[in-house]
Amino acid sequence: MARVNYDAVARTYQSGRGERAQVEACRKAVAGHLPARPNGLRVLDLGAGTGIFARVWPEWGAARVIALDLARGMLAESRRIGLPAVTQPVVGRGEALPLRSASQDVAWISTVFHHLKDPAACIADLRRVLVPDGVVFLRAMYSDLDSAPGWYDVFPGGQRAYQRFTRLADLTRQFEAGGFRAHGIEKLSQATALASEVDDWVRRMRHADSFLVALTDDEVDAGLAALADVPPYTTFGRGALHIAVFRAP
């Protein structure tokens, strides 16, 4: 299945994802799960991309943030936009974290896990780098929670592409097998978008979004044609992302 070339689409990704990050909703969702650290949290932002969340974690209580990503182009864009002084961009893979053992209080993983080639290796390394009572937050669209945006069904092949996303049930089994405890699931509010807004977003993000790159060009063209035929002011749900929470023993 096709994958996004994140080195090539960093600026497009920032323009399309930054506006939909639901930052305030995410802050509220994680607040009740954070471990107490009087001197501030040490946070790993795994798959930090252009730094959308690496820039706000210091406002959420982080004293230090490691913004880790495999795509150098994404990290270059994060530096171009600007990062807080306490945030350090690092090139690395989730399956082999370039961090000391027991060095992180929190791992934040936003819309990343379905990209991993070896999820079990990543979970094992997260267990290594997190301190006891450390927390993993996984913000994602889970394919077994019926959380897809309403417009996905407008595109031929939409359900096939949606199934590439992680199943929460499978993820929970993997994390529990890796020694973590499931600690809750937070549902983020679902926004809506006009058909014209969806059309604009699809055209911008065609090569910068995991769902869209899983569609053929013919399927994208057919979906855009279908959007053009819907009545004016038709709205679609943008999908309900969830944050799964796991705690290290």
Residue pairs with C-beta under 8 A, 6 or more apart in sequence:
1 164
1 214
2 213
2 214
3 115
3 210
3 213
4 13
4 207
4 208
4 209
4 210
4 213
5 207
6 13
6 49
6 69
6 70
6 71
6 73
6 74
6 208
7 71
7 72
7 73
7 74
8 73
8 207
9 73
9 207
9 208
10 49
10 50
10 71
10 73
10 74
10 76
10 77
11 77
12 204
12 205
12 207
12 208
13 49
13 50
13 74
13 77
13 205
13 208
14 49
14 50
14 52
14 77
14 81
15 204
16 201
16 204
16 205
16 208
16 209
17 49
17 50
17 52
18 50
18 52
20 191
20 238
21 52
21 53
22 188
22 189
22 191
22 241
23 52
23 53
23 56
25 188
25 189
26 53
26 139
26 188
26 243
27 56
27 59
27 60
29 186
29 188
29 243
30 60
30 108
30 137
30 186
30 243
30 245
31 60
33 135
33 137
33 183
33 184
33 245
33 247
34 41
34 60
34 61
34 106
34 135
35 41
35 105
35 106
35 133
35 134
35 135
37 61
37 63
37 105
39 63
40 61
40 62
40 63
40 64
41 57
41 60
41 61
41 62
41 63
41 64
41 105
41 106
42 62
42 63
42 64
42 66
42 103
42 104
42 105
42 106
43 57
43 62
43 64
43 65
43 66
43 104
43 105
43 106
43 107
43 108
44 65
44 66
44 68
44 97
44 99
44 104
44 106
44 107
44 108
44 129
45 53
45 54
45 57
45 65
45 66
45 67
45 68
45 108
45 110
46 68
46 94
46 97
46 107
46 108
46 109
46 112
46 122
46 126
47 68
47 69
47 70
47 94
47 109
47 110
47 111
47 112
47 115
48 54
48 67
48 68
48 69
48 74
48 75
48 78
48 89
49 69
49 71
49 74
49 78
50 74
50 77
50 78
50 81
51 67
51 77
51 78
51 81
51 83
51 87
51 89
52 110
53 108
53 110
54 65
54 67
54 78
54 83
54 84
54 87
54 89
55 81
55 82
55 83
55 84
55 87
57 65
57 87
57 108
58 65
58 84
58 86
58 87
62 86
62 106
63 86
64 86
64 87
64 88
65 84
65 86
65 87
65 88
66 87
66 88
66 90
66 99
66 104
67 75
67 78
67 83
67 87
67 88
67 89
67 90
68 89
68 90
68 91
68 92
68 94
68 97
68 98
69 75
69 89
69 90
69 91
69 92
70 91
70 92
70 93
72 91
75 89
75 90
75 91
78 89
79 89
83 89
90 98
92 98
94 109
94 112
94 116
94 122
94 125
95 116
95 117
95 118
95 121
95 122
95 125
96 121
96 125
97 125
97 126
97 128
97 129
99 129
100 129
101 128
101 129
102 128
102 129
102 130
102 131
102 132
103 129
103 131
104 129
104 130
104 131
104 134
105 130
105 131
105 134
105 135
106 134
106 135
106 136
106 137
107 126
107 129
107 130
107 134
107 135
107 136
107 137
108 137
108 139
109 136
109 137
109 138
109 139
110 138
110 139
110 140
111 139
111 140
111 141
111 210
111 241
112 140
113 119
113 122
113 138
113 140
113 166
113 171
114 140
114 164
114 165
114 166
114 210
115 210
116 122
119 171
119 174
120 174
120 177
120 178
123 174
123 175
123 177
123 178
123 180
124 178
126 136
126 178
127 178
127 179
127 180
127 248
130 136
130 248
131 248
132 248
132 249
133 247
133 248
133 249
134 247
134 248
135 183
135 245
135 246
135 247
135 248
136 175
136 180
136 245
136 246
136 247
136 248
137 243
137 244
137 245
138 171
138 243
138 244
138 245
138 246
139 188
139 241
139 242
139 243
140 165
140 166
140 241
140 242
140 244
141 147
141 148
141 165
141 239
141 241
141 242
142 165
142 166
142 167
142 168
142 171
142 242
142 244
143 162
143 163
143 164
143 165
143 166
143 167
144 167
144 168
144 169
144 170
145 168
145 240
145 242
147 239
147 240
147 241
147 242
148 158
148 162
148 239
149 193
149 236
149 237
149 238
149 239
150 236
150 237
150 238
150 239
151 193
151 195
151 198
151 223
151 227
151 236
152 158
152 159
152 161
152 162
152 211
152 239
153 159
154 223
154 226
154 227
154 230
154 236
155 161
155 215
155 219
155 220
155 222
155 223
155 226
156 215
156 218
156 219
156 222
156 223
157 214
157 215
157 216
157 219
158 211
158 215
158 219
158 223
160 214
161 211
161 212
161 214
161 215
162 211
164 210
164 211
164 214
165 210
168 185
168 242
168 244
171 244
172 182
172 244
175 182
175 246
176 182
179 248
179 249
180 246
180 247
180 248
180 249
181 246
181 247
181 248
181 249
182 244
182 245
182 246
183 245
183 246
183 247
184 244
184 245
185 242
185 243
185 244
185 245
186 242
186 243
186 245
187 240
187 242
188 240
188 241
188 242
188 243
189 240
190 237
190 238
190 239
190 240
191 237
191 238
192 235
192 236
192 237
192 238
193 201
193 235
193 236
193 238
194 233
194 234
194 235
195 227
195 230
195 232
195 234
195 235
195 236
198 227
198 236
199 224
199 227
199 228
202 212
202 220
202 223
202 224
202 227
203 224
205 212
206 212
206 213
206 220
207 213
212 220
215 223
